[in-house]
Amino acid sequence: MFKETCKNGDPFVIAEVGQNHQGDLECAREYIRIFAFEGADAIKFQTRNNQYLFSKEAYEAPYASENAFAETYGAHREKLELKPEWLPILKADCIKHGVKFMSTPFDEPSLELLRDIDVDILKIASFDLGNLPFINRIGKMNKPVVMSVGGGKFDQIRSSVEVLLGHHDQIAVLHCVSEYPCEYNRLGLSNIQKLIEAFPQCTIGSSDHFNGTLSGPVAYLHGARVFEKHVTLNRAWKGTDHSFALEPEGFRKFARDINRVRHMLPPKSEEDLGNEFVFKKLGKSLIAYDDIQVGEKITLEKLSGRIFQTKYIPVRESNKVIGGIAKRTIFRDEIIRFEDIEC
């Protein structure tokens, strides 16, 4: 999937909703509608079975954060989860709006749930990098996989990729720094090139928690082709991920600018240079700055330029005239033509 989609340099942009839908179905559906319109290729959610994922002690632990939705951590997480029966609705909305339905399973029951609804793309979070048993189960589903490598050492990345490659090669490996938010001087985007060299079978990309848009185009220039960005409908909402996520207008610019990068790189053709409208309108043509006698060698001091409605020898081509011999007397302020010169 990623190789085919990105083979001509096209980027693949993922809007990471995570749990910024606040555990509300209609809000989650609104994310799909809005961010599909703003340029996403996939909308990504997260899927957890919290009672399986957390130990009883961790599930029942008090949670007093300013971002808490309940008094215990387990109850807090439950408030933010999508209900299993909502997932087919969200997938249908993704189909309707022309984007891929993508989710991160954090545990085996969630992976089975995503298998049953035929999720389009699976995400391996940085938390599960190196979790080879779980990665193997994900690979067995034979779905395109995106894997973030935040906090991962190279041997952990390599072993994870090798397990996935044992099943298929529709793999995107995303450079990631697991800091929330991530300051601009901590992004480490040059690591993208190392991943490209190390994993030529995979498509390489970037997942960042930077609260701006510049990281996308810069990552593209380093070779990234898959991009994941946290999104929100309101940065002021309660929750840990809203403050550094992009609102719709920011995401629109993020996707737009990534898509523009490759078109900024090819140089203008030689045939077009100098034929721009501004030069046709205001370009100077060569004239004699002083009288040039027949048989006289034309020097820098003998030339100047002036704007005419009809274009003659452009001043930028003065190098073709200097050193030539005048075939006739050319008077001061007179237009110079190539037929007047023996080069």
Secondary structure, DSSP 8 states (H G I E B T S, - for coil): -HHHHHTTS--EEEEEEETTTTT-HHHHHHHHHHHHHTT-SEEEEEE--HHHHS-HHHHT-B---TT-SSSBHHHHHHHHS--GGGHHHHHHHHHHTT-EEEEEE-SHHHHHHHHHTT-SEEEE-GGGTT-HHHHHHHHHTT--EEEE-TT--HHHHHHHHHHHHTT-S-EEEEEE---SS--GGG--TTHHHHHHHH-TTSEEEEEE--SSSTHHHHHHHTT--EEEEEB-S-TTSSSSSTTTSB-HHHHHHHHHHHHHHHHHSS---TTTTT-SHHHHHH-EEEEESS-B-TT-B--GGGEEEEE-SS--SBGGGGGGTTT-EESS-B-TT-B--GGGEE-
